[in-house]
Amino acid sequence: MANRIQQLGILRIDVINCIMNGEIIEDYPTDYPHPSCLIFGHDTLNNRGVMLWLDMMAIMCLL
């Protein structure tokens, strides 16, 4: 996941900002293999963005 974020030019601080200050707009607790949710948030420059939070463990490793 971290490699894909780097390929897209997304900064780690922007992912953190979106997760910490964004709003969960969809929750998928039964997703396989891990629960996920869709987060609407902004990057550090206040640009809008949508991020898919796939896996709590993957996000914890990213942060």
C-alpha positions in Angstrom: 0.0 0.0 0.0 2.8 2.5 0.9 4.4 1.9 -2.5 1.2 2.6 -4.3 0.8 5.9 -2.4 4.3 6.9 -3.3 3.6 6.0 -7.0 0.6 8.3 -6.9 2.6 11.2 -5.3 0.5 11.3 -2.2 2.3 12.5 0.9 2.1 10.5 4.1 1.1 13.7 6.0 -1.9 14.1 3.7 -3.0 10.6 4.4 -2.7 11.2 8.2 -4.5 14.5 7.9 -7.4 12.9 6.0 -7.7 10.1 8.5 -7.5 12.3 11.5 -9.7 15.1 10.3 -11.9 13.5 7.7 -15.4 12.0 8.0 -16.3 8.4 7.4 -18.9 8.5 4.7 -19.3 4.7 4.2 -18.5 1.8 6.5 -17.9 -1.7 5.2 -17.5 -3.9 8.4 -18.0 -7.1 6.5 -15.5 -6.5 3.7 -13.2 -9.4 3.0 -10.5 -10.0 4.1 -10.6 -6.9 6.4 -13.2 -4.3 7.3 -12.9 -1.0 5.5 -14.4 2.4 5.2 -14.5 5.4 2.8 -13.2 8.6 4.3 -13.9 12.1 2.9 -11.2 14.5 3.9 -8.7 17.1 2.9 -4.9 17.2 2.4 -2.7 19.7 4.2 -3.3 22.3 1.5 -7.1 22.0 2.1 -7.7 20.3 -1.2 -10.6 17.8 -1.3 -10.0 14.2 -1.5 -11.5 10.8 -1.0 -9.5 8.0 0.5 -10.4 4.3 1.0 -9.3 3.0 4.4 -8.7 -0.7 3.6 -7.2 -2.3 6.6 -6.6 -1.0 10.1 -3.2 -2.9 10.3 -2.1 -1.5 7.0 -2.9 2.0 8.0 -1.1 1.6 11.4 2.0 0.4 9.5 1.7 3.4 7.1 1.5 5.9 9.9 
